[in-house]
């Protein structure tokens, strides 16, 4: 994917000021257990619903990233992470994100939902991931992309991320 941080930032700002972007409290405080058994706590949640045909369609891919920021306390990184929101919200296919932290280790995790697996793959190769990797402890960044499947019933009464 081309590195277009300025274009993404501008689209992100437009999306954030629209009525289709929301910072939510639904899952803040929830504990999510990583595959290795580490407990992460949700500290922020965001959702974007695009306008137009297909805007309400459920996301089809989940991108989970885990990292440890260098030279920054977890509290400072929580505040800093607010500045990055317009950059990924402006990327094609973005639907939602959970921000999580493991207070005992200072590790962070992000769980994103994307319109397609291709959108999630593009994010994994984007300027945003490059930036995250540069500001993290060497070797601490790992990610996974998985499809999200829905049954007819779950699409009608979808349990939102």
Z-matrix of the N, CA and C atoms (Angstrom, degrees):
N
C 1 1.454
C 2 1.527 1 108.80
N 3 1.308 2 116.58 1 138.78
C 4 1.450 3 120.81 2 177.91
C 5 1.520 4 109.69 3 -64.85
N 6 1.303 5 115.16 4 148.07
C 7 1.465 6 119.99 5 176.77
C 8 1.514 7 108.46 6 -86.39
N 9 1.303 8 116.73 7 107.02
C 10 1.461 9 122.27 8 -178.50
C 11 1.520 10 109.99 9 -131.56
N 12 1.335 11 117.11 10 62.69
C 13 1.461 12 118.52 11 -176.17
C 14 1.526 13 114.01 12 -62.55
N 15 1.330 14 118.30 13 -36.67
C 16 1.458 15 119.74 14 -178.48
C 17 1.533 16 111.55 15 -66.60
N 18 1.331 17 116.66 16 -44.37
C 19 1.470 18 120.04 17 178.12
C 20 1.523 19 110.53 18 -63.10
N 21 1.319 20 116.99 19 -42.25
C 22 1.464 21 120.97 20 179.26
C 23 1.531 22 110.32 21 -64.13
N 24 1.325 23 116.67 22 -43.16
C 25 1.464 24 121.24 23 179.20
C 26 1.533 25 110.18 24 -59.59
N 27 1.338 26 116.84 25 -47.06
C 28 1.477 27 120.37 26 -178.95
C 29 1.528 28 111.14 27 -62.36
N 30 1.349 29 117.48 28 -45.55
C 31 1.474 30 120.29 29 176.50
C 32 1.525 31 110.13 30 -61.13
N 33 1.329 32 116.27 31 -40.39
C 34 1.463 33 120.57 32 -179.63
C 35 1.510 34 112.39 33 -62.26
N 36 1.323 35 117.53 34 -43.42
C 37 1.469 36 120.92 35 178.67
C 38 1.526 37 110.04 36 -61.35
N 39 1.337 38 116.90 37 -44.67
C 40 1.471 39 120.32 38 178.32
C 41 1.531 40 109.71 39 -59.88
N 42 1.329 41 117.28 40 -43.78
C 43 1.466 42 120.38 41 -179.70
C 44 1.524 43 111.63 42 -66.12
N 45 1.319 44 116.94 43 -39.36
C 46 1.466 45 120.70 44 -178.27
C 47 1.525 46 111.19 45 -64.73
N 48 1.324 47 117.75 46 -39.33
C 49 1.467 48 119.26 47 -179.40
C 50 1.526 49 112.64 48 -79.80
N 51 1.333 50 116.93 49 -8.93
C 52 1.465 51 120.13 50 177.21
C 53 1.527 52 109.64 51 -76.43
N 54 1.286 53 115.80 52 166.01
C 55 1.469 54 119.99 53 178.08
C 56 1.533 55 111.01 54 -79.58
N 57 1.329 56 118.02 55 0.67
C 58 1.464 57 121.33 56 -176.96
C 59 1.527 58 113.02 57 -93.76
N 60 1.336 59 118.00 58 -6.13
C 61 1.462 60 122.38 59 177.56
C 62 1.523 61 108.55 60 -106.35
N 63 1.328 62 115.28 61 135.34
C 64 1.465 63 120.01 62 -179.61
C 65 1.529 64 111.22 63 -139.42
N 66 1.331 65 115.59 64 135.68
C 67 1.458 66 120.85 65 163.74
C 68 1.518 67 104.49 66 -92.98
N 69 1.314 68 116.65 67 124.93
C 70 1.457 69 122.27 68 -173.21
C 71 1.529 70 111.38 69 -113.05
N 72 1.301 71 115.80 70 163.63
C 73 1.465 72 121.91 71 177.25
C 74 1.525 73 112.21 72 -114.58
N 75 1.345 74 117.55 73 -3.20
C 76 1.462 75 122.61 74 -173.12
C 77 1.529 76 113.68 75 -47.67
N 78 1.324 77 117.05 76 -44.20
C 79 1.464 78 120.18 77 -172.14
C 80 1.525 79 113.41 78 -111.10
N 81 1.341 80 117.93 79 -0.32
C 82 1.462 81 120.81 80 179.58
C 83 1.531 82 108.97 81 -60.08
N 84 1.326 83 115.68 82 129.71
C 85 1.465 84 121.66 83 -177.44
C 86 1.517 85 113.44 84 95.33
N 87 1.329 86 117.15 85 -15.66
C 88 1.467 87 121.08 86 178.52
C 89 1.533 88 109.83 87 -67.26
N 90 1.317 89 116.07 88 142.09
C 91 1.465 90 121.32 89 176.87
C 92 1.522 91 108.76 90 -99.21
N 93 1.337 92 115.50 91 128.64
C 94 1.458 93 123.15 92 178.85
C 95 1.519 94 107.03 93 -116.18
N 96 1.316 95 116.89 94 129.32
C 97 1.458 96 121.29 95 -179.78
C 98 1.522 97 110.26 96 -95.77
N 99 1.343 98 115.20 97 123.18
C 100 1.470 99 121.26 98 178.12
C 101 1.525 100 108.80 99 -72.22
N 102 1.333 101 117.63 100 162.48
C 103 1.472 102 120.53 101 179.85
C 104 1.532 103 114.38 102 -54.90
N 105 1.342 104 117.11 103 -27.82
C 106 1.471 105 119.43 104 179.28
C 107 1.527 106 112.77 105 -86.04
N 108 1.343 107 116.91 106 3.82
C 109 1.463 108 121.23 107 177.58
C 110 1.519 109 114.47 108 94.06
N 111 1.327 110 118.74 109 -4.58
C 112 1.457 111 122.24 110 179.35
C 113 1.528 112 109.72 111 -70.33
N 114 1.333 113 115.25 112 134.48
C 115 1.464 114 121.24 113 179.68
C 116 1.528 115 110.04 114 -92.63
N 117 1.317 116 116.59 115 122.26
C 118 1.458 117 123.33 116 176.53
C 119 1.520 118 108.59 117 -113.40
N 120 1.330 119 116.57 118 142.42
C 121 1.461 120 122.00 119 179.74
C 122 1.522 121 109.77 120 -109.16
N 123 1.330 122 115.86 121 130.58
C 124 1.467 123 121.66 122 177.96
C 125 1.525 124 108.55 123 -69.73
N 126 1.359 125 116.78 124 128.20
C 127 1.465 126 119.10 125 176.30
C 128 1.531 127 112.74 126 -118.28
N 129 1.336 128 117.16 127 -7.99
C 130 1.470 129 120.25 128 175.91
C 131 1.518 130 108.46 129 -158.26
N 132 1.328 131 114.81 130 151.31
C 133 1.464 132 121.08 131 -179.84
C 134 1.525 133 108.51 132 -143.49
N 135 1.338 134 116.76 133 136.38
C 136 1.463 135 121.42 134 178.33
C 137 1.518 136 109.60 135 -137.21
N 138 1.331 137 115.32 136 151.07
C 139 1.465 138 121.36 137 177.26
C 140 1.525 139 109.09 138 -143.79
N 141 1.332 140 114.87 139 140.13
C 142 1.458 141 121.76 140 174.73
C 143 1.524 142 108.29 141 -125.87
N 144 1.329 143 116.07 142 129.74
C 145 1.461 144 121.77 143 177.07
C 146 1.521 145 107.89 144 -116.22
N 147 1.331 146 117.66 145 108.45
C 148 1.470 147 120.30 146 -178.80
C 149 1.520 148 111.96 147 -64.01
N 150 1.324 149 115.22 148 153.44
C 151 1.464 150 121.14 149 175.59
C 152 1.518 151 109.02 150 -83.28
N 153 1.297 152 115.31 151 165.13
C 154 1.462 153 120.18 152 173.33
C 155 1.511 154 113.26 153 89.73
N 156 1.336 155 115.34 154 -179.11
C 157 1.462 156 120.95 155 -178.72
C 158 1.528 157 111.22 156 -59.50
N 159 1.305 158 116.42 157 131.77
C 160 1.458 159 121.23 158 178.74
C 161 1.517 160 114.52 159 84.55
N 162 1.330 161 117.37 160 -5.92
C 163 1.459 162 120.56 161 -179.25
C 164 1.516 163 113.66 162 -60.59
N 165 1.308 164 115.42 163 -32.57
C 166 1.461 165 120.36 164 -179.75
C 167 1.526 166 112.56 165 -87.73
N 168 1.339 167 117.68 166 -2.94
C 169 1.463 168 119.51 167 -178.59
C 170 1.531 169 109.68 168 -67.54
N 171 1.326 170 116.79 169 144.95
C 172 1.462 171 119.40 170 -176.49
C 173 1.527 172 111.82 171 -71.03
N 174 1.326 173 116.83 172 152.31
C 175 1.459 174 120.43 173 177.33
C 176 1.528 175 110.09 174 -65.09
N 177 1.319 176 116.01 175 152.81
C 178 1.469 177 121.14 176 -177.44
C 179 1.519 178 113.65 177 -115.63
N 180 1.349 179 117.67 178 2.32
C 181 1.465 180 119.48 179 179.70
C 182 1.523 181 110.71 180 -146.81
N 183 1.322 182 114.19 181 144.01
C 184 1.467 183 121.42 182 176.58
C 185 1.532 184 107.71 183 -117.60
N 186 1.321 185 115.35 184 130.56
C 187 1.456 186 123.05 185 178.16
C 188 1.524 187 106.84 186 -115.26
N 189 1.325 188 117.72 187 118.37
C 190 1.456 189 122.03 188 179.53
C 191 1.514 190 108.42 189 -115.83
N 192 1.327 191 116.12 190 126.52
C 193 1.465 192 121.21 191 179.41
C 194 1.530 193 109.07 192 -125.08
N 195 1.316 194 114.29 193 145.28
C 196 1.464 195 120.96 194 179.58
C 197 1.519 196 107.30 195 -132.68
N 198 1.347 197 116.59 196 139.93
C 199 1.464 198 120.36 197 -176.31
C 200 1.525 199 110.52 198 -161.57
N 201 1.323 200 115.00 199 165.73
C 202 1.466 201 122.03 200 175.86
C 203 1.524 202 107.21 201 -128.21
N 204 1.319 203 116.53 202 113.93
C 205 1.466 204 121.74 203 -177.20
C 206 1.526 205 109.63 204 -71.44
N 207 1.335 206 115.74 205 138.18
C 208 1.465 207 119.63 206 176.54
C 209 1.527 208 109.74 207 -92.94
N 210 1.314 209 115.08 208 148.23
C 211 1.470 210 122.89 209 174.11
C 212 1.523 211 114.53 210 58.49
N 213 1.329 212 116.75 211 32.24
C 214 1.457 213 119.87 212 178.95
C 215 1.527 214 108.85 213 -153.59
N 216 1.320 215 116.91 214 133.06
C 217 1.460 216 120.11 215 177.22
C 218 1.527 217 109.43 216 -71.15
N 219 1.326 218 117.35 217 157.30
C 220 1.471 219 119.20 218 176.38
C 221 1.531 220 112.77 219 -55.96
N 222 1.326 221 117.58 220 -40.06
C 223 1.470 222 119.96 221 -179.49
C 224 1.531 223 110.99 222 -64.55
N 225 1.307 224 116.27 223 -42.42
C 226 1.462 225 119.61 224 179.02
C 227 1.543 226 110.77 225 -65.81
N 228 1.336 227 117.14 226 -38.96
C 229 1.457 228 119.98 227 178.42
C 230 1.531 229 111.41 228 -65.87
N 231 1.334 230 117.29 229 -35.37
C 232 1.471 231 119.83 230 176.16
C 233 1.529 232 109.68 231 -57.04
N 234 1.333 233 116.11 232 -47.06
C 235 1.472 234 120.11 233 -179.68
C 236 1.539 235 110.40 234 -67.23
N 237 1.328 236 116.13 235 -44.48
C 238 1.465 237 120.91 236 -179.11
C 239 1.530 238 110.93 237 -59.55
N 240 1.317 239 117.07 238 -37.16
C 241 1.470 240 120.79 239 -176.02
C 242 1.526 241 112.44 240 -61.84
N 243 1.320 242 118.12 241 -21.32
C 244 1.468 243 120.49 242 175.65
C 245 1.533 244 110.85 243 -62.74
N 246 1.325 245 116.64 244 -34.49
C 247 1.465 246 121.00 245 -178.14
C 248 1.524 247 112.90 246 -68.02
N 249 1.323 248 117.10 247 -23.35
C 250 1.466 249 120.55 248 -175.87
C 251 1.535 250 113.30 249 -86.04
N 252 1.317 251 117.24 250 -11.62
C 253 1.469 252 120.81 251 -173.62
C 254 1.535 253 113.48 252 -54.12
N 255 1.335 254 120.53 253 -49.70
C 256 1.476 255 118.08 254 -177.14
C 257 1.528 256 113.84 255 -60.11
N 258 1.321 257 117.91 256 -28.45
C 259 1.456 258 120.30 257 -176.72
C 260 1.529 259 112.30 258 -66.73
N 261 1.346 260 118.22 259 -45.95
C 262 1.470 261 117.97 260 -178.63
C 263 1.524 262 112.26 261 -86.87
N 264 1.334 263 117.85 262 -27.87
C 265 1.469 264 119.86 263 176.93
C 266 1.533 265 109.78 264 -63.31
N 267 1.324 266 117.24 265 -29.23
C 268 1.451 267 121.74 266 179.72
C 269 1.517 268 114.50 267 -82.38
N 270 1.311 269 117.63 268 -2.46
C 271 1.463 270 120.10 269 -179.31
C 272 1.532 271 110.39 270 -81.55
N 273 1.334 272 116.40 271 143.22
C 274 1.469 273 119.85 272 -179.69
C 275 1.530 274 112.31 273 -56.78
N 276 1.325 275 115.19 274 131.81
C 277 1.455 276 120.99 275 174.60
C 278 1.511 277 116.39 276 89.82
N 279 1.350 278 118.81 277 -4.34
C 280 1.466 279 119.96 278 -179.32
C 281 1.522 280 110.23 279 -63.23
N 282 1.353 281 116.57 280 134.93
C 283 1.462 282 121.52 281 177.15
C 284 1.532 283 112.75 282 -122.78
N 285 1.348 284 118.13 283 -45.38
C 286 1.464 285 118.68 284 -177.99
C 287 1.521 286 110.91 285 -159.84
N 288 1.327 287 114.49 286 163.26
C 289 1.466 288 120.20 287 175.80
C 290 1.523 289 109.55 288 -149.07
N 291 1.332 290 114.10 289 141.55
C 292 1.461 291 122.55 290 167.44
C 293 1.519 292 106.56 291 -113.01
N 294 1.338 293 116.99 292 134.77
C 295 1.458 294 123.11 293 173.36
C 296 1.521 295 106.67 294 -103.12
N 297 1.327 296 117.05 295 130.92
C 298 1.464 297 120.79 296 -177.63
C 299 1.525 298 110.44 297 -134.29
N 300 1.329 299 115.81 298 155.05
C 301 1.457 300 121.44 299 177.34
C 302 1.522 301 109.70 300 -140.03
N 303 1.327 302 115.33 301 143.84
C 304 1.461 303 122.44 302 168.58
C 305 1.520 304 105.62 303 -100.34
N 306 1.313 305 116.68 304 102.62
C 307 1.467 306 121.77 305 -175.07
C 308 1.529 307 112.59 306 -59.42
N 309 1.327 308 117.59 307 -31.27
C 310 1.473 309 119.26 308 -176.26
C 311 1.527 310 112.68 309 -72.04
N 312 1.322 311 118.06 310 -33.27
C 313 1.474 312 120.42 311 -178.16
C 314 1.522 313 113.20 312 -107.05
N 315 1.329 314 116.65 313 -19.23
C 316 1.458 315 120.43 314 -174.40
C 317 1.517 316 112.86 315 81.52
N 318 1.343 317 117.56 316 8.32
C 319 1.461 318 121.24 317 176.53
C 320 1.529 319 109.55 318 -74.80
N 321 1.327 320 115.06 319 148.22
C 322 1.456 321 121.75 320 176.91
C 323 1.517 322 109.43 321 -116.64
N 324 1.319 323 114.78 322 156.54
C 325 1.450 324 121.28 323 175.17
C 326 1.531 325 107.37 324 -140.73
N 327 1.318 326 115.32 325 142.72
C 328 1.454 327 121.31 326 173.75
C 329 1.518 328 108.02 327 -122.77
N 330 1.306 329 116.71 328 133.61
C 331 1.459 330 121.50 329 175.94
C 332 1.524 331 106.78 330 -118.87
N 333 1.319 332 115.06 331 110.84
C 334 1.460 333 122.64 332 -177.96
C 335 1.521 334 109.35 333 -106.48
N 336 1.313 335 116.15 334 149.97
C 337 1.461 336 121.32 335 168.34
C 338 1.525 337 107.07 336 -116.77
N 339 1.343 338 114.53 337 136.77
C 340 1.457 339 121.84 338 -177.80
C 341 1.521 340 109.59 339 -125.77
N 342 1.303 341 116.08 340 155.08
C 343 1.465 342 122.10 341 -179.27
C 344 1.523 343 111.02 342 -58.51
N 345 1.338 344 117.98 343 -42.87
C 346 1.461 345 122.17 344 -178.98
C 347 1.527 346 110.36 345 -137.78
N 348 1.331 347 115.97 346 165.48
C 349 1.462 348 119.94 347 174.17
C 350 1.526 349 110.52 348 -63.74
N 351 1.327 350 116.99 349 -34.16
C 352 1.465 351 120.68 350 177.18
C 353 1.518 352 111.78 351 -61.31
N 354 1.339 353 116.93 352 -40.37
C 355 1.468 354 120.61 353 176.91
C 356 1.530 355 110.37 354 -63.31
N 357 1.326 356 117.21 355 -41.28
C 358 1.468 357 121.17 356 178.31
C 359 1.531 358 110.58 357 -64.71
N 360 1.329 359 116.65 358 -42.26
C 361 1.477 360 120.15 359 177.35
C 362 1.526 361 110.87 360 -62.51
N 363 1.331 362 116.17 361 -41.73
C 364 1.462 363 119.46 362 177.62
C 365 1.525 364 111.10 363 -59.85
N 366 1.333 365 116.57 364 -40.93
C 367 1.469 366 119.62 365 177.77
C 368 1.531 367 110.31 366 -61.91
N 369 1.331 368 117.02 367 -39.45
C 370 1.471 369 119.87 368 -178.05
C 371 1.527 370 112.39 369 -63.37
N 372 1.337 371 116.96 370 -20.23
C 373 1.467 372 122.15 371 -179.75
C 374 1.531 373 112.09 372 -109.23
N 375 1.299 374 117.35 373 11.00
C 376 1.463 375 122.26 374 -171.80
C 377 1.526 376 113.04 375 -85.50
N 378 1.325 377 114.24 376 170.33
C 379 1.459 378 121.93 377 173.44
C 380 1.527 379 110.59 378 -59.00
N 381 1.336 380 117.21 379 -33.61
C 382 1.464 381 121.05 380 -178.56
C 383 1.531 382 111.11 381 -64.62
N 384 1.331 383 117.29 382 -44.02
C 385 1.473 384 120.30 383 177.20
C 386 1.527 385 110.20 384 -69.14
N 387 1.307 386 117.62 385 -37.55
C 388 1.462 387 120.97 386 177.48
C 389 1.533 388 109.60 387 -60.17
N 390 1.331 389 116.43 388 -44.48
C 391 1.461 390 121.64 389 178.63
C 392 1.532 391 110.70 390 -62.72
N 393 1.337 392 116.76 391 -44.98
C 394 1.465 393 121.12 392 179.53
C 395 1.528 394 110.79 393 -60.46
N 396 1.312 395 116.11 394 -42.68
C 397 1.464 396 120.74 395 -179.34
C 398 1.522 397 110.56 396 -64.69
N 399 1.326 398 117.41 397 -41.80
C 400 1.471 399 121.85 398 -179.63
C 401 1.525 400 112.40 399 -62.70
N 402 1.338 401 117.40 400 -33.24
C 403 1.461 402 119.92 401 -176.23
C 404 1.537 403 113.28 402 -96.44
N 405 1.332 404 115.98 403 8.02
C 406 1.469 405 121.05 404 -179.33
C 407 1.523 406 110.66 405 -108.53
N 408 1.326 407 114.68 406 158.72
C 409 1.466 408 120.34 407 175.27
C 410 1.523 409 108.51 408 -57.45
N 411 1.313 410 115.89 409 138.55
C 412 1.458 411 120.51 410 -179.32
C 413 1.524 412 110.61 411 -55.82
N 414 1.308 413 115.98 412 131.49
C 415 1.462 414 121.91 413 178.33
C 416 1.516 415 115.33 414 79.68
N 417 1.329 416 118.36 415 0.76
C 418 1.472 417 119.41 416 -176.18
C 419 1.524 418 113.25 417 -90.06
N 420 1.329 419 118.48 418 -13.17
C 421 1.461 420 121.08 419 -176.62
C 422 1.530 421 110.16 420 -87.01
N 423 1.309 422 115.31 421 124.40
C 424 1.464 423 120.74 422 173.05
C 425 1.525 424 107.50 423 -139.51
N 426 1.332 425 115.63 424 151.60
C 427 1.453 426 118.18 425 179.15
C 428 1.518 427 110.68 426 -147.57
N 429 1.327 428 113.79 427 163.23
C 430 1.452 429 121.53 428 179.99
C 431 1.524 430 108.05 429 -142.83
N 432 1.320 431 116.23 430 141.18
C 433 1.466 432 121.86 431 175.03
C 434 1.522 433 106.92 432 -118.62
N 435 1.324 434 115.59 433 128.75
C 436 1.464 435 118.95 434 178.65
C 437 1.518 436 109.83 435 -136.31
N 438 1.321 437 116.46 436 145.77
C 439 1.464 438 119.40 437 177.22
C 440 1.521 439 110.13 438 -71.74
N 441 1.310 440 115.40 439 152.65
C 442 1.466 441 121.84 440 173.65
C 443 1.518 442 106.28 441 -110.34
N 444 1.311 443 116.12 442 123.40
C 445 1.460 444 121.47 443 179.56
C 446 1.518 445 109.28 444 -107.41
N 447 1.302 446 116.15 445 144.22
C 448 1.457 447 122.18 446 178.22
C 449 1.521 448 108.97 447 -128.67
N 450 1.312 449 114.93 448 145.70
C 451 1.453 450 120.12 449 169.34
C 452 1.524 451 106.67 450 -91.96
N 453 1.311 452 117.50 451 169.36
C 454 1.468 453 120.06 452 177.80
C 455 1.526 454 110.42 453 -56.89
N 456 1.320 455 116.85 454 -40.85
C 457 1.466 456 121.28 455 -179.79
C 458 1.528 457 110.73 456 -65.16
N 459 1.343 458 117.86 457 -45.01
C 460 1.463 459 119.29 458 -176.40
C 461 1.521 460 111.82 459 -70.02
N 462 1.336 461 119.54 460 -25.57
C 463 1.465 462 120.76 461 176.49
C 464 1.517 463 110.38 462 -71.23
N 465 1.330 464 117.06 463 -34.44
C 466 1.475 465 119.72 464 179.24
C 467 1.510 466 111.46 465 -72.88
N 468 1.311 467 117.28 466 -44.14
C 469 1.470 468 121.35 467 -176.97
C 470 1.513 469 109.76 468 -118.03
N 471 1.310 470 116.25 469 47.34
C 472 1.466 471 123.28 470 -172.53
C 473 1.521 472 111.86 471 -55.84
N 474 1.322 473 114.38 472 129.88
C 475 1.443 474 121.91 473 172.22
C 476 1.519 475 106.48 474 -78.96
N 477 1.313 476 118.47 475 106.85
C 478 1.473 477 122.28 476 -177.04
C 479 1.516 478 109.89 477 -64.66
N 480 1.323 479 113.88 478 149.41
C 481 1.480 480 118.98 479 177.55
C 482 1.498 481 109.41 480 -60.77
